[in-house]
Every structure is written in C-alpha cells, then in structure tokens.
Amino acid sequence: MAEPGRTPGLAEIVGRWVARLARPDGTRLSPGELEDVLTKVAQEAAGAAPRAAASRFGALFSRSPIGMVLADQDGEIVEVNVAMTKFLGRPANDLRGREIADLGFAERDAETLRAGLAELAETGADHYRERIELAHSDGASVWAEVTLTYLPGDRPGSVFPMLMAVDENELHALQETFRRQSVGDPLTGLSNALSFHTKLEAAFGAGARDQVALIYLDIDGFRVINDGLGPGVADQVLRGVAGKLTNAFAAHDPLIARLSGDGFAVLLRGELTRGEVIGMVEAAMDELNEPIYLGEHGVGVSVSAGIVVQDVSVGGHEEIQRAAELALHRAKEAGRAQWMLFDPEADARDRARFRLGAELAGALENGQFKLHYFPVVRLDDHNDVAAVAARLRWHHPELGALSTRDFGPLAEATGLIPQLGKWVVSEVIATAARWREAFGSRAPGVSLPLPRRMAADPDLVRLVRTQLDRHDLPAEVLSLRTDSDTIVDEDGDLQESLAVLAELGAKPLLAVRGSADLELIARHALPVRQVVLGRTVVAPFAEDKPDAAAIRHLDHLMTRAAELNLRVGAAGIRSAEEAARLHEFGVLAGYGPFAGSATQDEIEEFLRNLLG
C-alpha cells in the first residue's frame, strides 16, 4: 500500500497487478477480463512511471492475443499489434495512417466507432464496448467485440485513442453449433425430439387450419443390427434411414425428426387425405426395404409405422402424439413391417386393456388371482385321473374370471410375469404337498404352464428346488409345460434348466402344433417324454368326419411321436366324442371341458370322493 501523497513505483504497480492476475485456481482470464486488465495497466503505468510502464505496455501490446491498435492525438493509427494483423488479414503498414473508424466494415460500423470515441471524450468513461463488423482483407466482414479507451500521454491532459478487438466469429460459430445441437439430431441431421415437439405444438396453435398427419416409425429388429454388426454400422444405418425418409417425403414439405434410438417421426401439414398419406408411407416403406450398402454389408431394414390424419381443430398435440404411439404399437403387435392407421374404436379397446394392465400388480397383492384345476384323464377311462393341470385365473371384481389369454400379454408387457410365475409355482407345489399328505402315493401329479419370461428366468431351477425342499415333496409329482417358441428363445436358458429339472425328477412337457415341434426334442436332446397336442391340432376332431388334411396331420404327428418314444396327450378337448376320436389315433390322456374344471376347494373334494 503506497503512503498517502506518494506516487507508487513501477515495481509496486507490477506486483499489485501480478497478484491480481495470478489466480490460485489456475483459471485463465476471459478476453473481456484481459481487455480490462490491459487497459488499467496501461493507464496506471502511463501516469505513475512513464518509462517503465511504456516498456511493459509495449511487451503486452506486441504479445497480446487480442487485436490492438493505438492512435495518435489526431486519431490516426500509429501502432498495430500482430494479433490485429492476423485477425484482419492486413499488414500493419496497411492500417497505419488510417483513422480508427476506418476499421469498420460498413458505414454503420464506422459510425459506431466514431460515436464511441466521442462518448469517451465527453463523459470521461474508462472504456466503450460494442459488437460490430470489422473489414477483412478479402472484402468480407469479421465479427468482433471492440473496446475503445483513451490512454494518457506524457504531457498532462494528453490522451491517445486505443482500440482492442476480440474475434467474435469463433464465438458466433460456437453459438451456431449450440443452436443446431439444441434443435437438431447430431447423428442424422434431422430435427431432434425437443424441436419436433415444439413445432408440433405450434401446428395446433391459434390460426392453424387444414389437416395434419403425424407418422411414427420404428426400425424393426434394430437391436440385431446394433449387436450383430456393431454400433458404427448401426449409426450408418440410422443415417441411411434418415436420408431415405427425407427423400420419400420431400415433395410435401415435411418436418422429419429422430425421436429416439431407432424411432423417427414425420409431420405433414396442409390439405391431406388418409389415402394420400397412406400412399406416402407405403412408398417410404418400399424404399426402406431396399438394402443399405455399407462396405461389404448390404443391410436390409423394415419399419413399422403408426399413422394419424386429422383436422387441427380436433384435439391437440398431446392427443395426436398418443394416437400415433398407439397406432405404432398396434402395428408392431400385428407382426411388424407394416403400418396401422389410428382407429378410435381400437383406441377405446386399448384403453380398456391398458387400464386392466395397470391393475395387475394390485390384483396379485389383493389376492384376486386363483388357481383352477383341470383333471387330466385317460381317454379310454374318464374316471382314471392321471394328473391335474393347473391354470391361473384372475377374478376381477368387475369383469369376473379372466383367463391368461385375457391378461397374459399385459402381464408380459408390464413385467409382472416373473412375479406371477413365482406365485404360481409356490402355490402349485404347496397344493401338491397337501394332496400327497392326504392321499399318499395315489395323489395325482400337477402340471403347470411356464410363460416365456418365467421359463427364461435363470432362477427357475432354484425356485422349484427351494419349494420342493420346503414341502418335502419329490420332484416327480411336478410337470412343467412349455412350447417350441420358448425352447428356441436365445435369450433364455430353458434347455439347460429343463435338463437340471429332469435330473431332479420333474417331468418336462412340450406343447406341439406340428411335426417341427417334435423335431426340437431330438435336435436339442431335450429330456421330454410327454407332449401335449394344442387346440389347433385337436379342434378338427370335434366334427363327426374330420377333414383329410387334419387326419393326415395327426397321423403323421402320432407316427413321429412313437418313433421318438413319446407319450401323447391333448389339451382343450370339448366332448367325449372328440376324446374318443383322438384315442383312436393313440392319444392317451387329455383335459378340457369334457372332463370339467374346478376351483382348489372343488378339486380337493373331487379327489377325496375319487380316492377316498
């Protein structure tokens, strides 16, 4: 701190500013901060220690990364630093002798510089800052943030104009990049989800008229491409899809966006008809079906599409998005690689289904799920119960008893299958243990179906073994039924699980629809000794005279089953006559309406009467 009345020396000035510039956190000064520091150093040094300050200022002036020019008292440029010559692409000699205002690109920029110098002179302010365009040597302009100040001269009252310029082009380019990133998808160049939803909302704003069409598209099986060929190829596929969509809808001034990983959207506005929009979508899907060639890979893709066409006066942006999502979901459920038009009646049914799905977890907690039992009887003696098949029923308080056909897909979609499956396994084994205690070795075995998610659960073996041990029950009383789709599901470990369960003594059952299902047993060495014919196989035998194709089909199945040493049963048998016809082909046992069904209490009463 200088003593009162004493002019500080150069070393003291330098020490003070060094202390301010040496930030302990290692951060660098921004261009604006550096401008202010240079201005104050120059001003203070010029007044306190002319020679030392001039030397220091000269070093700062020449080495500064900020463009700087210094003018004489008449306003003509006398010094130009290297940074300014690079910034403007002009040598120092080309700038010396010009007025500072001559650096402006256009007259408005020159006038801004003149006004700034005049304002400093009139007000005595430290500096004047403005964003303007400066003239570059190539005839173009460069954006700069300029700072004007006056430096005191050697004689009292003398001042010299000085201009400092920071390149705004890089900042402007960065801002433009940020702007594009905020509204665009960096991978495909399409609009991103945020920008798309903003423009979709605007399409329903005040004054909007005519129709809008919203199309949601998803690439089918994109995970196969990503996992099989790698993320790099997958990204190229996404760019290829984006390009094809842009070309397919180019004539209709579309807004196209990438909403998610493999999800896209198209918004069309104007006078539209459903047929016209459907035609566009079909043409786009045909174009997308053509392989995208990426090096040695010709990658083919298909898409599913959900379409909504409506007047803007009907509903709003949230409603049309929900409608497009539902239509897309229905397209995927229907088999993919196709489009679906939003259907209000189907929407009402879907709403009811989804409402039902939302109630599933609470229904399990509240005890609304019950097991029903179907006696599996010998087809030559309906009083001989070979086993009991357990089936899950949801006793809905409003809709009554619902079968797994009604709620199974919803349980799958909501992820409740594992929880439901564990409950079923526990209940079935506990029930089988009670029967074993009550009826001894005469108690029938129990079979239950394994939903795909449950069958693929790696904890299946542990769950079954734990429950059998808890109830001290031999595994032989338990049969587990699965189907061919689950057997070949690569995401699960069912084949290994079946082998372990069979070693424990449990009996794997396979539901079959044709000879191909039987071949899975030999191909995968499955420990299956019994198969169950599905309803599609047995239904024709409800007639007095089944058609020849059905007879040939069943005969071939039974022949191949005999070759594989398999016992054959049947599900869904509706009448004694149907059971008799099936028995003629060698079907040994079955269940269905002809043999009846029962609740848990009823089946126990039935077994008590049957077995004593």
C-alpha positions in Angstrom: 0.0 0.0 0.0 1.5 3.4 -1.0 1.9 6.0 1.6 -0.5 9.0 1.4 0.8 11.6 -1.0 3.4 9.3 -2.5 3.3 8.1 -6.1 3.7 4.3 -6.3 6.7 3.0 -8.2 6.7 0.7 -11.1 7.7 -2.4 -9.1 4.8 -1.8 -6.7 2.4 -1.4 -9.6 3.6 -4.5 -11.3 3.4 -6.5 -8.0 -0.1 -5.5 -7.4 -1.3 -6.4 -10.9 0.7 -9.7 -10.9 -1.1 -10.6 -7.6 -4.4 -9.9 -9.3 -3.5 -11.9 -12.5 -2.1 -14.9 -10.7 -5.3 -16.7 -9.9 -4.8 -19.6 -7.4 -7.3 -21.8 -9.1 -5.3 -22.0 -12.4 -8.1 -20.5 -14.5 -7.4 -18.2 -17.4 -8.8 -14.7 -17.8 -11.6 -14.3 -20.4 -11.0 -12.0 -23.3 -13.1 -9.3 -21.7 -11.3 -9.5 -18.4 -7.9 -9.4 -20.1 -9.0 -6.2 -22.0 -9.9 -4.5 -18.8 -6.6 -5.5 -17.2 -4.6 -4.3 -20.1 -6.5 -1.0 -20.1 -5.9 -0.4 -16.4 -2.3 -1.4 -16.5 -1.6 0.9 -19.4 -3.4 3.8 -17.8 -1.8 3.3 -14.4 1.6 2.7 -15.8 1.4 5.8 -18.0 0.6 8.1 -15.1 3.0 6.6 -12.5 6.2 5.5 -14.2 6.3 6.6 -17.8 9.4 4.8 -19.0 9.0 1.5 -17.2 5.3 1.5 -17.9 5.9 2.2 -21.6 8.3 -0.8 -21.8 5.9 -3.1 -20.0 3.0 -1.9 -22.1 5.0 -2.4 -25.3 5.6 -6.0 -24.4 1.9 -6.5 -23.6 0.9 -4.7 -26.7 3.0 -6.8 -29.0 2.4 -10.2 -27.4 -1.3 -9.9 -26.6 -3.6 -12.5 -28.2 -6.2 -9.6 -28.5 -6.0 -7.4 -31.6 -4.9 -3.9 -30.7 -4.3 -0.6 -32.5 -3.0 2.7 -30.9 -3.7 6.1 -32.5 -2.2 9.5 -32.1 -4.0 12.5 -30.7 -5.4 13.2 -34.2 -7.0 9.8 -34.2 -4.7 8.3 -36.9 -3.4 4.7 -36.2 0.3 4.6 -35.4 0.8 1.1 -33.9 -0.8 -2.2 -34.8 0.0 -5.5 -32.9 0.5 -8.9 -34.6 -2.9 -10.2 -33.4 -4.7 -7.5 -35.2 -2.9 -8.1 -38.5 -3.8 -11.8 -38.3 -7.4 -11.0 -37.3 -8.0 -8.6 -40.3 -5.6 -10.3 -42.7 -3.9 -7.0 -43.3 -0.3 -5.9 -42.7 0.4 -3.3 -40.1 1.6 -0.7 -42.8 -1.8 -1.0 -44.5 -3.5 0.1 -41.3 -1.1 2.8 -40.1 -2.3 6.3 -41.0 -5.9 5.3 -41.1 -8.5 6.5 -38.6 -9.8 4.0 -36.1 -13.3 4.4 -37.6 -11.9 3.2 -41.0 -11.6 -0.3 -39.5 -15.4 -0.7 -39.6 -16.8 -2.9 -42.4 -19.8 -0.8 -43.2 -20.7 2.8 -42.6 -22.9 1.8 -39.7 -19.8 0.1 -38.1 -17.6 3.2 -38.7 -20.3 5.4 -37.2 -20.4 3.2 -34.1 -16.7 3.7 -33.6 -16.9 7.4 -34.0 -19.7 7.6 -31.6 -17.8 5.5 -29.1 -14.7 7.7 -29.2 -16.9 10.9 -28.9 -18.7 9.4 -25.9 -15.5 8.6 -24.1 -14.2 12.1 -24.7 -17.4 13.7 -23.4 -18.1 11.5 -20.4 -14.6 10.6 -19.3 -15.6 6.9 -19.0 -12.9 4.3 -18.8 -14.0 2.4 -21.9 -16.7 1.8 -24.5 -17.6 -1.7 -25.7 -19.7 -2.8 -28.7 -20.1 -5.7 -31.1 -19.6 -4.7 -34.7 -18.2 -6.0 -38.0 -14.6 -5.1 -39.0 -13.3 -5.1 -42.5 -11.2 -8.1 -43.6 -8.6 -8.0 -46.4 -10.7 -10.4 -48.5 -13.6 -7.9 -48.7 -15.7 -9.8 -46.2 -16.5 -8.9 -42.6 -15.4 -10.4 -39.4 -17.5 -10.0 -36.2 -15.6 -8.6 -33.2 -16.3 -7.3 -29.8 -14.3 -4.0 -29.8 -13.3 -2.0 -26.8 -12.3 1.7 -27.1 -10.3 3.6 -24.5 -8.1 6.6 -24.1 -4.5 6.2 -22.8 -2.9 9.2 -21.1 0.1 10.7 -22.8 3.4 12.1 -21.5 2.1 15.6 -21.2 -0.7 16.5 -18.7 -4.1 16.4 -20.4 -2.9 14.5 -23.5 -4.7 11.3 -24.4 -4.3 8.7 -27.2 -7.2 6.6 -28.6 -6.8 2.8 -28.5 -9.0 0.0 -29.9 -8.9 -3.6 -28.8 -10.8 -6.3 -30.8 -11.8 -9.9 -29.8 -12.7 -12.3 -32.6 -16.4 -13.0 -32.3 -16.5 -15.3 -35.4 -15.4 -18.4 -33.3 -17.9 -17.4 -30.6 -20.6 -16.9 -33.2 -19.7 -20.3 -34.8 -19.8 -22.0 -31.4 -23.2 -20.4 -30.7 -24.5 -21.5 -34.0 -23.2 -25.1 -33.3 -25.0 -25.0 -29.9 -28.2 -23.7 -31.7 -28.1 -26.5 -34.2 -27.5 -29.1 -31.5 -30.4 -27.7 -29.4 -32.8 -28.3 -32.3 -31.1 -31.0 -34.4 -30.0 -34.6 -34.1 -26.2 -34.7 -34.4 -26.1 -38.2 -35.9 -28.7 -37.8 -38.7 -29.1 -34.1 -39.2 -32.8 -34.3 -38.7 -34.7 -32.4 -36.1 -34.4 -33.7 -32.6 -37.3 -34.7 -30.3 -37.4 -31.3 -28.4 -37.5 -29.3 -31.6 -40.1 -31.6 -33.2 -42.5 -31.5 -30.2 -42.2 -27.7 -30.1 -43.1 -27.4 -33.8 -45.8 -30.0 -33.5 -47.4 -27.9 -30.7 -47.1 -24.8 -32.9 -49.0 -26.7 -35.7 -52.0 -26.7 -33.4 -51.7 -23.1 -32.4 -54.1 -20.3 -33.0 -54.9 -19.7 -36.6 -53.8 -23.2 -37.7 -56.1 -24.8 -40.2 -56.4 -27.7 -42.7 -55.1 -31.2 -41.7 -52.1 -32.6 -40.0 -50.7 -36.0 -40.4 -48.4 -37.5 -37.8 -46.4 -40.6 -38.6 -44.3 -42.5 -36.1 -41.9 -45.1 -37.4 -39.6 -47.6 -35.6 -37.0 -49.8 -37.2 -37.9 -53.5 -36.7 -35.2 -55.5 -35.0 -32.7 -52.7 -34.8 -31.0 -54.4 -31.9 -30.0 -57.3 -34.2 -28.1 -54.7 -36.4 -26.5 -53.0 -33.4 -25.4 -56.2 -31.7 -24.6 -58.1 -34.8 -22.7 -55.5 -36.9 -21.7 -53.1 -34.2 -22.7 -49.5 -33.2 -20.7 -48.0 -36.1 -22.7 -49.8 -38.7 -25.9 -49.2 -36.8 -25.2 -45.4 -36.9 -24.7 -45.6 -40.6 -28.0 -47.4 -41.0 -29.7 -44.7 -39.0 -28.2 -42.1 -41.3 -29.3 -44.1 -44.3 -32.9 -44.4 -43.0 -32.9 -40.6 -42.3 -31.9 -39.9 -45.9 -34.5 -42.2 -47.4 -37.3 -40.7 -45.2 -36.2 -37.2 -46.3 -36.3 -38.2 -50.0 -39.6 -40.1 -49.6 -41.5 -37.1 -48.2 -39.5 -34.3 -49.9 -42.4 -33.2 -52.1 -44.7 -32.5 -49.2 -42.6 -30.0 -47.1 -42.3 -32.4 -44.2 -40.8 -32.0 -40.7 -38.8 -35.1 -40.0 -37.2 -35.9 -36.7 -35.3 -38.7 -34.9 -37.1 -39.1 -31.6 -35.1 -41.9 -30.0 -32.5 -44.5 -30.8 -34.4 -46.1 -33.8 -37.6 -44.1 -33.7 -38.5 -41.4 -36.3 -41.4 -39.1 -36.8 -42.8 -37.2 -39.8 -45.2 -34.3 -39.6 -47.2 -33.2 -42.7 -49.5 -30.1 -42.9 -51.9 -28.9 -45.4 -54.8 -30.4 -47.3 -54.4 -34.1 -46.7 -56.4 -37.2 -47.1 -55.9 -40.6 -45.3 -55.4 -42.4 -48.6 -52.7 -39.9 -49.8 -50.8 -40.2 -46.5 -51.0 -44.0 -46.5 -49.6 -43.9 -50.1 -46.7 -41.8 -49.0 -46.0 -44.2 -46.0 -46.1 -47.3 -48.2 -43.8 -45.7 -50.8 -41.4 -44.8 -47.9 -41.5 -48.4 -46.6 -40.8 -49.8 -50.0 -37.8 -47.5 -50.3 -36.6 -48.5 -46.9 -36.9 -52.2 -47.8 -34.1 -51.8 -50.3 -30.7 -52.8 -48.7 -28.4 -50.1 -47.4 -24.9 -51.0 -48.6 -22.2 -50.3 -46.1 -18.9 -51.6 -47.3 -19.3 -55.4 -47.6 -22.6 -55.4 -45.8 -26.0 -54.9 -47.6 -28.1 -54.2 -44.6 -31.9 -54.5 -45.1 -34.3 -52.8 -42.7 -38.0 -52.8 -42.3 -40.1 -50.3 -40.3 -43.4 -50.3 -38.5 -45.5 -47.2 -38.8 -48.4 -45.6 -36.9 -50.4 -43.0 -38.8 -52.8 -40.3 -37.7 -54.6 -37.9 -40.0 -56.9 -35.3 -38.6 -58.1 -31.7 -38.7 -56.1 -29.4 -36.4 -59.4 -28.4 -34.8 -59.8 -32.0 -33.4 -57.8 -32.5 -30.2 -54.3 -31.1 -29.7 -50.7 -32.0 -30.0 -50.7 -34.3 -27.0 -53.7 -36.3 -28.2 -52.2 -36.8 -31.7 -48.9 -38.0 -30.3 -50.7 -40.5 -28.1 -52.7 -41.7 -31.1 -49.6 -42.1 -33.2 -47.9 -44.1 -30.4 -50.9 -46.4 -30.1 -51.1 -47.0 -33.8 -47.4 -47.8 -33.9 -47.8 -50.2 -31.0 -50.6 -52.0 -32.8 -48.5 -52.2 -36.0 -45.7 -53.9 -34.0 -48.2 -56.3 -32.3 -49.6 -57.2 -35.7 -46.3 -58.6 -36.9 -44.1 -55.6 -37.7 -43.1 -54.3 -41.2 -46.5 -52.8 -41.7 -48.5 -49.6 -41.0 -51.5 -49.1 -38.9 -54.0 -46.2 -39.1 -55.2 -44.8 -35.8 -58.7 -46.3 -35.1 -60.7 -44.6 -32.3 -62.6 -47.9 -31.6 -59.4 -49.8 -31.3 -58.1 -47.0 -29.1 -61.1 -47.5 -26.8 -60.3 -51.2 -26.6 -56.6 -50.5 -26.0 -57.5 -48.0 -23.2 -59.5 -50.7 -21.5 -56.7 -53.2 -21.9 -54.1 -50.8 -20.6 -56.3 -50.0 -17.7 -56.5 -53.7 -16.9 -52.7 -54.0 -17.2 -52.3 -51.2 -14.7 -54.4 -53.1 -12.2 -52.4 -56.3 -12.4 -49.9 -55.7 -9.6 -52.6 -54.6 -7.2 -54.7 -57.7 -8.1 -51.8 -60.0 -7.1 -51.3 -58.2 -3.8 -55.0 -58.3 -3.1 -55.4 -62.0 -3.7 -57.5 -61.7 -6.8 -55.5 -64.4 -8.6 -56.6 -68.0 -8.1 -55.6 -71.4 -9.5 -58.2 -73.5 -11.3 -57.6 -77.2 -11.9 -58.4 -79.4 -14.8 -58.4 -83.2 -14.3 -56.2 -84.9 -16.9 -58.0 -88.2 -17.5 -57.3 -91.3 -19.6 -59.2 -91.1 -22.8 -60.3 -94.8 -22.5 -61.5 -94.4 -18.9 -62.6 -90.9 -17.9 -62.7 -91.8 -14.2 -58.9 -92.5 -14.2 -57.2 -89.2 -13.3 -53.7 -89.3 -14.5 -52.8 -85.8 -13.3 -54.2 -82.3 -12.7 -53.4 -79.3 -14.9 -53.3 -76.0 -13.0 -54.3 -72.8 -14.7 -54.2 -69.3 -13.4 -57.4 -67.2 -13.3 -57.9 -63.5 -12.4 -61.1 -63.0 -10.5 -61.6 -59.4 -11.5 -64.1 -57.6 -9.2 -66.0 -56.1 -12.3 -65.1 -58.4 -15.2 -65.3 -61.7 -13.5 -62.9 -64.6 -14.1 -60.3 -63.8 -16.7 -58.0 -66.4 -18.3 -54.4 -65.9 -19.2 -55.4 -65.2 -22.7 -57.1 -62.0 -21.4 -54.3 -60.8 -19.2 -51.2 -62.7 -20.1 -49.9 -60.3 -22.8 -50.5 -57.4 -20.4 -48.5 -59.2 -17.6 -45.8 -59.7 -20.2 -45.8 -56.1 -21.2 -45.8 -54.8 -17.6 -43.0 -57.1 -16.5 -45.2 -58.9 -14.0 -44.8 -62.4 -15.4 -41.8 -63.4 -13.2 -43.7 -62.3 -10.1 -46.9 -64.1 -11.1 -44.9 -67.2 -12.2 -43.2 -67.5 -8.8 -46.5 -67.2 -7.0 -48.0 -69.9 -9.2 -45.0 -72.3 -8.7 -45.2 -71.8 -5.0 -49.0 -72.3 -4.8 -48.9 -75.4 -7.1 -46.2 -77.2 -5.1 -47.9 -76.3 -1.8 -51.1 -77.8 -3.1 -49.4 -80.9 -4.4 -47.9 -81.4 -1.0 -51.3 -81.2 0.7 -52.6 -83.8 -1.7 -49.6 -86.0 -1.1 -50.2 -85.8 2.7 -53.9 -86.5 2.3 -53.9 -89.3 -0.3 -50.3 -90.6 -0.2 -48.9 -92.1 -3.4 -52.3 -92.2 -5.0 -52.3 -88.3 -5.2 -52.1 -87.1 -8.8 -49.2 -85.1 -10.1 -49.7 -81.5 -11.0 -48.7 -79.8 -14.3 -48.5 -76.1 -14.9 -47.5 -74.0 -18.0 -44.4 -71.9 -17.9 -44.8 -68.4 -19.5 -41.9 -67.5 -21.7 -40.5 -64.9 -19.3 -40.8 -67.4 -16.4 -39.2 -70.2 -18.4 -36.3 -68.0 -19.4 -35.7 -66.9 -15.8 -32.3 -68.2 -14.7 -33.7 -68.6 -11.2 -36.3 -71.2 -12.3 -34.4 -74.2 -11.1 -33.5 -72.6 -7.8 -37.2 -71.6 -7.2 -38.5 -75.1 -8.0 -35.9 -76.8 -5.9 -36.5 -74.5 -2.9 -40.2 -75.0 -2.9 -39.9 -78.8 -3.3 -37.5 -78.9 -0.3 -39.7 -76.6 1.8 -42.6 -79.0 1.4 -40.5 -82.2 1.4 -42.1 -83.1 -1.9 -40.5 -85.4 -4.6 -40.0 -83.7 -7.9 -41.8 -86.5 -9.7 -45.2 -85.0 -8.9 -44.4 -81.9 -10.9 -44.8 -81.4 -14.7 -43.7 -78.2 -16.4 -45.2 -77.4 -19.7 -43.5 -75.2 -22.3 -43.8 -74.6 -26.0 -41.5 -74.6 -29.0 -41.2 -70.8 -29.2 -39.8 -70.7 -25.6 -37.5 -73.7 -26.3 -35.7 -71.9 -29.1 -35.6 -68.5 -27.4 -32.0 -67.5 -27.4 -32.4 -65.0 -24.6 -33.2 -67.8 -22.1 -31.6 -70.8 -20.5 -34.6 -73.1 -20.7 -32.9 -76.0 -22.3 -30.3 -76.2 -19.6 -33.0 -75.6 -16.9 -35.1 -78.4 -18.3 -32.1 -80.8 -18.1 -31.5 -79.9 -14.5 -35.2 -80.2 -13.5 -35.4 -83.6 -15.3 -32.4 -84.8 -13.3 -34.3 -83.8 -10.1 -37.2 -85.9 -11.3 -39.6 -83.2 -12.7 -41.4 -84.0 -16.0 -41.0 -81.5 -18.8 -44.0 -81.4 -21.2 -43.9 -79.9 -24.6 -47.0 -78.3 -26.3 -46.8 -79.1 -30.0 -48.6 -77.8 -33.1 -46.9 -79.8 -35.7 -44.0 -82.2 -36.6 -41.5 -79.4 -36.5 -42.1 -79.0 -32.8 -41.4 -82.7 -32.2 -38.1 -82.4 -34.1 -36.8 -79.9 -31.5 -36.8 -82.8 -28.9 -34.2 -84.8 -30.9 -32.3 -81.8 -32.2 -31.7 -80.3 -28.8 -31.6 -83.6 -26.9 -34.5 -82.3 -24.7 -35.4 -84.5 -21.7 -39.0 -84.6 -22.8 -41.0 -87.8 -22.6 -44.5 -86.4 -23.0 -46.1 -84.0 -25.4 -49.4 -82.2 -25.4 -51.3 -81.6 -28.6 -52.6 -78.0 -28.8 -56.2 -77.0 -29.6 -55.3 -76.2 -33.3 -54.4 -79.9 -33.7 -57.4 -81.4 -32.0 -60.1 -78.9 -33.0 -60.9 -80.6 -36.3 -61.8 -83.8 -34.4 -64.8 -82.2 -32.8 -66.6 -83.0 -36.1 -68.0 -86.3 -36.9 -65.9 -86.5 -40.0 -62.6 -84.6 -39.7 -61.2 -83.4 -43.0 -58.5 -85.4 -44.6 -55.7 -82.9 -44.0 -56.4 -82.9 -40.3 -56.3 -86.7 -40.2 -53.0 -86.8 -42.1 -51.5 -84.2 -39.9 -52.5 -86.0 -36.7 -51.5 -89.4 -38.1 -48.0 -88.0 -39.0 -47.6 -86.5 -35.6 -48.5 -89.7 -33.8 -46.2 -91.8 -36.0 -43.3 -89.4 -35.3 -44.1 -89.4 -31.6 -44.0 -93.2 -31.5 -40.6 -93.1 -33.2 -39.3 -90.8 -30.5 -40.9 -92.9 -27.8 -43.2 -90.1 -26.6 -46.4 -90.3 -24.7 -49.1 -88.1 -26.3 -51.8 -86.1 -24.5 -54.2 -83.4 -25.7 -55.5 -80.1 -24.4 -58.8 -78.4 -24.9 -60.9 -81.5 -25.6 -64.5 -80.3 -25.7 -66.6 -83.5 -25.8 -66.4 -87.3 -25.0 -66.9 -87.9 -28.8 -63.9 -85.8 -29.6 -61.9 -87.6 -26.9 -62.9 -91.0 -28.4 -61.8 -90.0 -31.9 -58.4 -88.8 -30.6 -58.0 -92.0 -28.6 -58.3 -94.0 -31.9 -55.1 -92.3 -33.1 -53.3 -93.2 -30.0 -53.7 -90.1 -27.8 -53.6 -91.5 -24.2 -54.9 -88.7 -22.0 -56.4 -85.2 -22.1 -58.2 -82.4 -20.4 -60.7 -79.8 -21.3 -64.4 -79.0 -21.0 -65.3 -82.7 -21.4 -63.6 -83.6 -18.1 -64.5 -80.4 -16.3 -62.6 -77.9 -14.2 -62.7 -76.9 -10.5 -61.5 -74.4 -8.0 -59.0 -75.5 -5.4 -61.7 -76.4 -2.9 -63.7 -78.2 -5.5 -60.8 -80.2 -6.9 -59.8 -81.4 -3.4 -63.4 -82.5 -2.8 -63.4 -84.3 -6.2 -60.1 -86.1 -5.3 -61.5 -87.0 -1.8 -64.5 -88.6 -3.4 -62.4 -90.3 -6.1 -59.6 -91.6 -4.0 -61.3 -92.0 -0.7 
